[in-house]
Amino acid sequence: MPLEDFNDMLKEKEFSCLWNKLLSNYIIKKEIKELSFMKDSATKRYEMFLHDFPGLLNKIPHYYIVSYLATPVATGCTTLSNHKKNLKHDIYH
């Protein structure tokens, strides 16, 4: 879509309100995710991934999950297995 058309759409009140809500939600989610990278362990981020995207674990390649968790790809598969083990240990102990 040309920028000029998009700017014309923003002049419409309903579209402008919708756009602002979508943009606000996106920014808030992005800030929460970035804060998580600074304060949470990779295992905690994995736990939040499972909560936010239930059922997705076995539907996509694990290297995508490793990338999403911001874990180095070279150690990602091993690390992902460790996160699973850590969560199982935390759940059952």
C-alpha positions in Angstrom: 0.0 0.0 0.0 1.4 3.4 -0.9 2.2 5.6 2.1 -0.1 8.3 0.8 -3.1 5.9 0.9 -2.2 4.8 4.4 -2.0 8.4 5.6 -5.4 9.0 4.1 -6.8 6.1 6.0 -5.3 7.5 9.2 -7.5 10.6 8.8 -10.5 8.4 9.4 -11.4 8.3 13.1 -12.2 4.6 13.3 -9.1 3.5 11.5 -6.9 5.8 13.4 -8.3 4.5 16.8 -7.8 0.9 15.6 -4.3 1.6 14.4 -3.4 3.3 17.7 -4.7 0.3 19.7 -2.8 -2.2 17.6 0.4 -0.1 17.8 0.1 0.4 21.5 -0.5 -3.4 22.1 2.5 -4.2 19.9 4.8 -1.8 21.8 3.7 -3.1 25.2 4.3 -6.7 24.2 7.7 -5.8 22.7 8.7 -4.0 25.9 7.7 -6.9 28.1 9.6 -9.3 25.9 12.7 -7.1 26.0 12.5 -6.7 29.7 12.3 -10.5 30.0 15.6 -10.8 28.1 17.3 -8.6 30.6 15.8 -10.0 33.9 14.7 -13.6 33.3 16.6 -16.7 32.7 16.3 -18.6 29.5 14.4 -21.3 31.4 11.9 -18.7 32.6 11.5 -17.4 29.0 10.9 -21.0 27.9 8.2 -21.3 30.5 6.6 -18.1 29.3 6.8 -19.3 25.7 4.9 -22.5 26.7 2.3 -20.4 28.4 1.9 -17.8 25.6 2.0 -20.3 22.8 0.4 -23.6 24.1 0.7 -26.5 21.7 3.3 -24.8 19.4 6.3 -26.7 20.8 5.9 -29.8 18.7 4.6 -28.0 15.6 7.6 -25.9 14.7 11.3 -26.7 14.5 13.1 -26.3 17.8 15.7 -23.9 16.3 12.9 -21.4 15.9 12.1 -21.7 19.6 15.8 -21.3 20.4 15.9 -18.2 18.3 12.8 -16.8 20.0 14.3 -17.4 23.4 17.5 -15.6 22.3 19.7 -18.6 23.1 22.8 -19.1 21.0 22.0 -21.5 18.1 25.2 -23.5 18.6 24.1 -24.5 22.1 20.4 -24.1 21.4 19.2 -27.7 21.1 21.1 -28.8 24.2 19.9 -25.7 26.0 16.3 -26.3 25.0 16.6 -29.8 26.4 18.0 -28.4 29.6 15.1 -26.0 29.9 12.6 -28.9 29.5 14.5 -30.9 32.2 14.6 -27.9 34.5 10.8 -27.3 34.1 10.0 -31.0 34.8 12.3 -30.9 37.8 10.6 -27.7 39.1 7.1 -29.1 38.5 7.7 -32.4 40.2 9.8 -31.2 43.1 
